Amino acid sequence: MSEDLVLHMERLYPPVCYSPSAESLEAHLIYSGYARLTEDLREIFEEQKASAIQLDPEGEVLGEYSPAAHPAFAVAF
């Protein structure tokens, strides 16, 4: 999963409190579903990042995930 996607979703759907004068309950529940999905995506991304390893072109392990160190990495399952 791309961190860019997660950041984009976090910008679009930050958590907000319900305000009856500003929106309907239905609209807020729909928005809060998107906000919750965004939180879940962040959690999944962080879990993937924590378990990721870097591989060289031959598939040998180079080390832990570091986006600055080398662009080729894979997620270990």
C-alpha positions in Angstrom: 0.0 0.0 0.0 1.3 3.4 -0.9 2.0 6.0 1.9 0.9 8.6 -0.6 -2.6 7.1 -0.7 -2.8 7.1 3.1 -1.6 10.7 3.3 -4.1 11.8 0.7 -6.9 10.1 2.5 -5.8 11.6 5.8 -6.0 15.1 4.2 -9.4 14.4 2.7 -11.0 12.8 5.8 -9.6 14.1 9.1 -11.6 13.1 12.1 -14.3 15.7 13.0 -17.0 16.0 15.6 -20.6 15.9 14.7 -22.3 19.3 14.6 -26.1 19.1 14.1 -26.3 22.7 12.9 -23.6 22.0 10.2 -24.7 18.7 8.7 -27.3 15.9 8.9 -26.6 12.8 11.0 -26.6 10.7 7.8 -24.0 12.9 6.1 -21.8 12.7 9.3 -22.1 8.9 9.5 -21.0 8.6 5.9 -18.1 10.9 6.5 -17.1 9.1 9.7 -17.0 5.8 7.8 -14.5 7.3 5.4 -12.5 8.7 8.4 -12.5 5.3 10.0 -11.4 3.6 6.8 -8.5 6.1 6.6 -7.5 5.2 10.2 -7.6 1.5 9.3 -5.5 2.1 6.1 -2.9 4.0 8.3 -2.7 1.1 10.7 -2.3 -1.5 7.9 0.4 0.6 6.2 2.3 0.9 9.5 2.1 -2.8 10.0 3.4 -3.5 6.5 6.2 -1.0 6.9 7.2 -2.6 10.2 7.4 -6.0 8.6 9.0 -5.0 5.4 12.5 -6.0 4.3 14.8 -4.8 1.5 15.9 -7.2 -1.2 18.6 -6.8 -3.8 17.9 -7.6 -7.4 18.8 -11.3 -6.8 16.4 -11.5 -3.9 19.0 -11.5 -1.1 17.9 -9.6 2.0 19.7 -6.3 2.4 18.2 -5.1 5.7 15.1 -3.5 7.3 12.8 -1.2 5.4 14.3 2.2 4.7 12.8 4.3 1.9 16.0 6.4 1.6 18.3 3.4 1.5 17.1 1.5 -1.5 13.9 1.6 -3.6 13.6 -2.1 -3.9 11.8 -3.7 -0.9 9.3 -6.3 -0.3 6.8 -7.0 2.4 7.4 -10.2 4.3 4.3 -12.3 5.0 
